[in-house]
Structures are given as structure tokens and as C-alpha cells.
Amino acid sequence: MISIFVTNLTEKKLIDGFAGVKYTFKPGEPLEVPIEVAKHVFGYGDENKEPYLARLGWIRTTNDLEDGLAILEKWVFSDKPPEKNHSLSPVVERVPLRAVKQTEGKVRSVA
């Protein structure tokens, strides 16, 4: 059996089933599932995601397709388990921009 790790990066848990087994996808926790489950639930490997998004209740009409795909983009599929204490997506270090505050018609920079 080939398995895949699915990580839910949304704020809501998802409970779904396949072949009589329930799977609970908790936010932020990778779950190892058979690849058939990922295909059945999310359409993993299928170009047309519309029937899967509709079954999950993420879309109601084709007009909602972009919104459903945006939700699906918050799910990570990997053939390897994520490393512990490692971010799932790369974090780019950024220096915050200086805040600009306007008072009495004057603009001043606040560090």
C-alpha cells in the first residue's frame, strides 16, 4: 500500500471516510493515509477538482470554483513525513517597514 501525508493548513478540521474508515484531518497535523484516500477525498492526481470540491461542500456551483480551489491550496500533500520542528512552507525573513504616522497634517516616520 502506498501512503501519502496530508496536512490541513486551514483552521477547521475535516472528517471524511473511505472504505468504511473515518479519517480526521486536524489543522496543522500531518496525517498519513493510503493514496486512495487522498484521491477519493481531494482528487489527488486528478486534473478536474470540481466533483471533489462539491462533495466536500467547498463549492455549490461552478461560479464557486475559484473559492474552492483557494481552500484546497491550504492542504499539503507529501510522500514524505514533514520534519518535526520544521515549517511546512519556507518562511522568508522580513524586516518590517517603518510605520508612517500622520499628525496635524505632518507625516513623520515612527521607528
Residue frames as a rotation matrix with the C-alpha (Angstrom) as fourth column:
MET 1
0.577 0.817 0.000 0.00
0.817 -0.577 0.000 0.00
0.000 0.000 -1.000 0.00
ILE 2
-0.502 -0.677 0.538 1.33
0.666 -0.699 -0.259 3.41
0.552 0.229 0.802 -0.97
SER 3
0.351 0.615 -0.706 0.64
0.913 -0.391 0.113 6.18
-0.207 -0.684 -0.699 1.53
ILE 4
-0.213 -0.315 0.925 0.78
0.492 -0.852 -0.177 9.95
0.844 0.417 0.337 1.46
PHE 5
-0.529 0.001 -0.849 0.96
0.800 -0.334 -0.499 12.57
-0.284 -0.943 0.176 4.20
VAL 6
-0.004 0.635 0.772 -1.83
0.605 -0.614 0.508 15.14
0.796 0.469 -0.381 4.15
THR 7
-0.675 -0.240 -0.698 -1.56
0.713 -0.456 -0.533 18.31
-0.190 -0.857 0.479 6.22
ASN 8
0.341 0.889 0.307 -4.52
0.870 -0.422 0.256 20.60
0.357 0.180 -0.917 6.81
LEU 9
-0.756 -0.644 -0.118 -3.42
0.648 -0.710 -0.274 24.24
0.093 -0.284 0.954 6.92
THR 10
-0.153 0.781 0.606 -6.95
0.040 -0.608 0.793 25.56
0.987 0.145 0.062 7.32
GLU 11
-0.688 -0.066 0.722 -8.50
-0.659 -0.361 -0.660 26.47
0.304 -0.930 0.205 10.67
LYS 12
0.300 0.890 0.344 -11.21
-0.942 0.334 -0.043 23.78
-0.153 -0.311 0.938 10.53
LYS 13
-0.638 -0.442 0.631 -10.87
-0.361 0.895 0.262 20.05
-0.680 -0.061 -0.730 10.96
LEU 14
-0.051 0.571 -0.819 -12.22
-0.969 0.170 0.179 17.80
0.242 0.803 0.545 8.24
ILE 15
-0.422 0.015 0.907 -13.70
-0.380 0.905 -0.191 14.38
-0.824 -0.425 -0.376 8.89
ASP 16
0.230 0.448 -0.864 -14.24
-0.972 0.155 -0.178 12.14
0.054 0.881 0.471 5.88
GLY 17
0.170 -0.098 0.981 -14.26
-0.403 0.901 0.160 8.46
-0.899 -0.422 0.114 5.14
PHE 18
0.044 -0.174 -0.984 -13.17
-0.963 0.254 -0.088 5.87
0.265 0.951 -0.157 2.62
ALA 19
-0.208 -0.085 -0.974 -13.82
-0.234 0.972 -0.034 2.13
0.950 0.221 -0.222 2.53
GLY 20
0.588 0.615 -0.526 -15.53
0.342 0.401 0.850 2.18
0.734 -0.679 0.026 5.91
VAL 21
-0.100 -0.693 -0.714 -12.71
0.995 -0.060 -0.081 4.03
0.013 -0.718 0.696 7.69
LYS 22
0.916 0.385 0.109 -13.10
0.375 -0.921 0.103 7.57
0.140 -0.054 -0.989 9.06
TYR 23
-0.198 -0.977 0.072 -10.19
0.924 -0.211 -0.318 9.98
0.326 0.004 0.945 8.77
THR 24
0.831 0.386 -0.401 -9.91
0.518 -0.800 0.303 13.15
-0.204 -0.459 -0.864 10.84
PHE 25
-0.035 -0.807 0.589 -7.70
0.809 -0.369 -0.458 15.84
0.587 0.461 0.666 9.33
LYS 26
0.601 0.196 -0.775 -6.89
0.722 -0.550 0.420 18.20
-0.344 -0.812 -0.472 12.21
PRO 27
0.942 -0.238 0.238 -5.47
-0.082 -0.847 -0.525 21.67
0.326 0.475 -0.817 11.50
GLY 28
0.419 -0.879 0.228 -1.68
-0.888 -0.449 -0.100 21.68
0.190 -0.160 -0.969 11.40
GLU 29
0.027 -0.389 0.921 -1.28
-0.572 0.749 0.334 17.93
-0.820 -0.536 -0.203 11.98
PRO 30
-0.419 -0.212 -0.883 0.04
-0.881 0.330 0.339 15.72
0.219 0.920 -0.325 9.17
LEU 31
0.270 0.554 0.787 -1.94
-0.589 0.742 -0.320 12.52
-0.761 -0.378 0.527 8.71
GLU 32
-0.806 -0.547 -0.227 -0.61
-0.537 0.513 0.670 9.50
-0.250 0.662 -0.707 6.84
VAL 33
0.263 0.930 0.257 -3.33
-0.497 0.359 -0.789 7.98
-0.827 0.080 0.557 4.67
PRO 34
-0.175 -0.243 0.954 -3.42
0.647 0.702 0.297 5.49
-0.742 0.670 0.034 1.79
ILE 35
-0.925 -0.260 -0.276 -3.07
-0.016 -0.700 0.714 7.30
-0.379 0.665 0.644 -1.52
GLU 36
-0.603 0.776 0.185 -6.54
0.623 0.313 0.717 6.04
0.498 0.548 -0.672 -2.47
VAL 37
0.124 0.621 -0.774 -7.97
0.931 -0.342 -0.126 8.15
-0.343 -0.705 -0.620 0.36
ALA 38
-0.433 -0.365 -0.825 -6.26
0.120 -0.930 0.348 11.31
-0.893 0.051 0.446 -0.95
LYS 39
-0.988 0.115 0.104 -7.61
0.103 -0.017 0.995 10.53
0.116 0.993 0.005 -4.43
HIS 40
-0.307 0.943 -0.129 -11.14
0.859 0.333 0.389 9.92
0.410 0.008 -0.912 -3.13
VAL 41
0.212 0.405 -0.889 -11.35
0.848 -0.529 -0.039 12.87
-0.487 -0.746 -0.455 -0.73
PHE 42
0.139 -0.288 -0.947 -9.32
-0.004 -0.957 0.290 15.57
-0.990 -0.037 -0.134 -2.51
GLY 43
0.980 0.194 0.045 -8.99
0.033 0.060 -0.998 14.35
-0.197 0.979 0.052 -6.10
TYR 44
0.239 -0.969 -0.062 -5.25
-0.448 -0.166 0.878 13.90
-0.861 -0.182 -0.474 -5.64
GLY 45
-0.658 -0.616 0.433 -3.73
0.139 0.466 0.874 13.38
-0.740 0.636 -0.221 -9.09
ASP 46
0.012 0.744 0.668 -6.95
0.969 0.156 -0.190 14.32
-0.246 0.650 -0.719 -10.93
GLU 47
-0.845 -0.342 0.412 -6.93
0.478 -0.829 0.292 17.46
0.241 0.443 0.863 -13.07
ASN 48
-0.237 0.862 0.447 -10.66
-0.093 -0.479 0.873 18.12
0.967 0.165 0.194 -12.54
LYS 49
-0.955 -0.203 -0.218 -11.13
0.201 0.103 -0.974 19.00
0.220 -0.974 -0.057 -8.87
GLU 50
-0.572 0.766 0.292 -14.72
-0.664 -0.642 0.384 20.21
0.482 0.026 0.876 -9.25
PRO 51
0.283 0.773 -0.568 -16.53
-0.152 0.621 0.769 16.98
0.947 -0.131 0.294 -8.19
TYR 52
-0.211 -0.449 -0.868 -14.32
0.788 0.447 -0.423 16.61
0.578 -0.774 0.259 -5.12
LEU 53
-0.977 -0.147 0.153 -14.77
0.055 -0.871 -0.489 20.23
0.205 -0.469 0.859 -4.06
ALA 54
-0.241 0.965 0.107 -18.54
-0.667 -0.244 0.703 19.87
0.705 0.098 0.703 -4.46
ARG 55
0.257 0.313 -0.914 -18.59
0.296 0.875 0.383 16.64
0.920 -0.369 0.132 -2.45
LEU 56
-0.549 -0.559 -0.621 -16.65
0.775 -0.062 -0.629 18.35
0.313 -0.827 0.467 0.35
GLY 57
0.483 0.825 -0.293 -19.15
0.873 -0.480 0.087 21.23
-0.068 -0.298 -0.952 0.31
TRP 58
-0.312 -0.707 -0.635 -16.49
0.560 -0.677 0.478 23.76
-0.767 -0.207 0.607 -0.61
ILE 59
-0.937 0.142 -0.318 -18.35
-0.331 -0.650 0.684 24.78
-0.110 0.747 0.656 -3.78
ARG 60
-0.163 0.941 0.296 -22.01
0.049 0.307 -0.950 24.74
-0.985 -0.140 -0.096 -4.80
THR 61
0.912 0.395 0.109 -21.76
0.140 -0.052 -0.989 25.92
-0.385 0.917 -0.102 -8.40
THR 62
0.326 -0.821 0.469 -19.01
0.931 0.194 -0.308 26.34
0.162 0.537 0.828 -10.95
ASN 63
0.549 -0.087 0.832 -19.01
0.031 -0.992 -0.125 30.03
0.835 0.094 -0.541 -10.03
ASP 64
0.879 -0.185 0.439 -17.55
-0.467 -0.153 0.871 29.00
-0.094 -0.971 -0.221 -6.65
LEU 65
0.840 -0.524 -0.137 -14.69
0.431 0.800 -0.418 27.01
0.328 0.292 0.898 -8.21
GLU 66
0.071 -0.862 0.501 -12.02
-0.004 -0.503 -0.864 29.64
0.997 0.059 -0.039 -7.53
ASP 67
0.229 0.083 0.970 -13.03
-0.911 -0.332 0.243 29.82
0.342 -0.940 -0.001 -3.85
GLY 68
0.961 0.172 0.216 -12.94
-0.236 0.918 0.319 26.02
-0.144 -0.357 0.923 -3.55
LEU 69
0.588 -0.809 -0.024 -9.52
0.486 0.376 -0.789 25.84
0.647 0.452 0.614 -5.17
ALA 70
0.035 -0.547 0.836 -8.30
-0.504 -0.732 -0.458 28.51
0.863 -0.405 -0.302 -2.74
ILE 71
0.610 0.219 0.761 -9.34
-0.783 0.316 0.536 26.24
-0.123 -0.923 0.364 0.14
LEU 72
0.975 -0.221 0.036 -7.66
0.224 0.953 -0.206 23.25
0.012 0.208 0.978 -1.49
GLU 73
0.366 -0.885 0.288 -4.43
0.029 -0.298 -0.954 25.23
0.930 0.358 -0.083 -1.79
LYS 74
0.155 -0.265 0.952 -4.30
-0.922 -0.385 0.043 25.26
0.355 -0.884 -0.304 2.01
TRP 75
0.866 0.082 0.493 -3.73
-0.267 0.910 0.318 21.49
-0.423 -0.407 0.810 2.05
VAL 76
0.011 -0.945 -0.326 -0.25
-0.997 -0.034 0.067 19.99
-0.074 0.325 -0.943 1.69
PHE 77
0.965 0.234 0.118 0.32
-0.212 0.962 -0.170 16.55
-0.153 0.139 0.978 0.15
SER 78
0.118 -0.988 -0.101 3.70
-0.989 -0.108 -0.102 14.88
0.090 0.112 -0.990 0.53
ASP 79
0.623 0.042 -0.781 5.12
-0.190 0.977 -0.099 11.41
0.759 0.210 0.616 0.04
LYS 80
-0.395 -0.786 -0.475 7.50
0.473 0.270 -0.839 12.03
0.788 -0.556 0.265 2.96
PRO 81
0.458 0.564 -0.687 6.57
0.879 -0.174 0.443 12.93
0.130 -0.807 -0.576 6.54
PRO 82
0.633 -0.238 0.737 7.17
-0.095 -0.968 -0.232 16.59
0.769 0.077 -0.635 7.42
GLU 83
-0.390 -0.842 -0.374 10.20
0.447 0.182 -0.876 17.14
0.805 -0.508 0.305 9.62
LYS 84
0.509 0.525 -0.682 9.39
0.846 -0.162 0.508 17.89
0.156 -0.836 -0.527 13.24
ASN 85
0.302 -0.300 -0.905 10.04
0.447 -0.794 0.412 21.47
-0.842 -0.529 -0.105 14.32
HIS 86
-0.840 -0.521 0.153 10.12
0.354 -0.311 0.882 22.47
-0.412 0.795 0.445 10.67
SER 87
-0.219 0.767 -0.603 7.76
-0.484 -0.622 -0.615 24.83
-0.847 0.157 0.508 8.94
LEU 88
0.190 0.379 0.906 5.73
0.554 0.720 -0.417 23.30
-0.810 0.581 -0.073 6.13
SER 89
0.768 0.015 0.640 6.34
0.583 -0.433 -0.688 26.30
0.266 0.901 -0.341 3.94
PRO 90
-0.275 -0.960 -0.053 9.52
0.907 -0.241 -0.345 28.32
0.318 -0.143 0.937 3.75
VAL 91
0.754 0.437 -0.491 9.49
0.600 -0.762 0.243 31.48
-0.268 -0.478 -0.837 5.80
VAL 92
0.068 -0.703 0.708 11.30
0.695 -0.476 -0.539 34.42
0.716 0.529 0.456 4.34
GLU 93
-0.148 -0.178 -0.973 12.79
0.904 -0.423 -0.060 36.69
-0.401 -0.889 0.223 6.94
ARG 94
0.140 0.264 0.954 11.49
0.659 -0.744 0.109 40.19
0.739 0.614 -0.278 6.54
VAL 95
-0.815 -0.329 -0.477 12.28
0.567 -0.620 -0.542 43.42
-0.117 -0.712 0.692 8.22
PRO 96
0.200 0.976 -0.083 9.09
0.922 -0.216 -0.320 45.35
-0.330 -0.012 -0.944 8.95
LEU 97
-0.157 -0.160 0.975 8.63
0.642 -0.766 -0.022 48.60
0.750 0.622 0.223 7.13
ARG 98
-0.939 -0.180 -0.292 8.82
0.338 -0.625 -0.704 51.73
-0.056 -0.760 0.648 9.17
ALA 99
0.005 0.995 -0.097 5.40
0.982 -0.023 -0.186 52.89
-0.188 -0.094 -0.978 10.26
VAL 100
-0.811 -0.152 0.565 4.29
0.326 -0.919 0.220 56.24
0.486 0.363 0.795 8.92
LYS 101
-0.167 0.736 -0.656 2.15
0.947 -0.066 -0.315 58.32
-0.275 -0.673 -0.686 11.22
GLN 102
-0.465 0.085 0.881 0.29
0.458 -0.829 0.321 61.42
0.758 0.553 0.347 10.17
THR 103
0.016 0.451 -0.892 -0.46
0.967 -0.233 -0.100 64.03
-0.253 -0.862 -0.440 12.80
GLU 104
0.340 0.227 -0.913 -1.64
0.254 -0.957 -0.143 67.59
-0.905 -0.183 -0.383 12.40
GLY 105
0.951 0.154 -0.268 -1.08
-0.201 -0.347 -0.916 67.48
-0.234 0.925 -0.300 8.64
LYS 106
0.108 -0.977 -0.185 2.56
-0.994 -0.107 -0.017 66.40
-0.003 0.185 -0.983 9.01
VAL 107
0.895 0.076 -0.440 3.87
-0.142 0.983 -0.119 62.96
0.423 0.169 0.890 8.08
ARG 108
0.115 -0.888 0.445 6.54
-0.992 -0.123 0.011 61.53
0.045 -0.443 -0.895 10.30
SER 109
0.121 -0.206 -0.971 8.28
-0.286 0.930 -0.233 58.21
0.951 0.306 0.054 10.42
VAL 110
0.526 0.078 0.847 7.98
-0.849 0.110 0.517 56.10
-0.053 -0.991 0.124 13.53
ALA 111
-0.262 -0.725 -0.637 10.72
-0.680 0.607 -0.412 53.52
0.685 0.325 -0.652 14.12
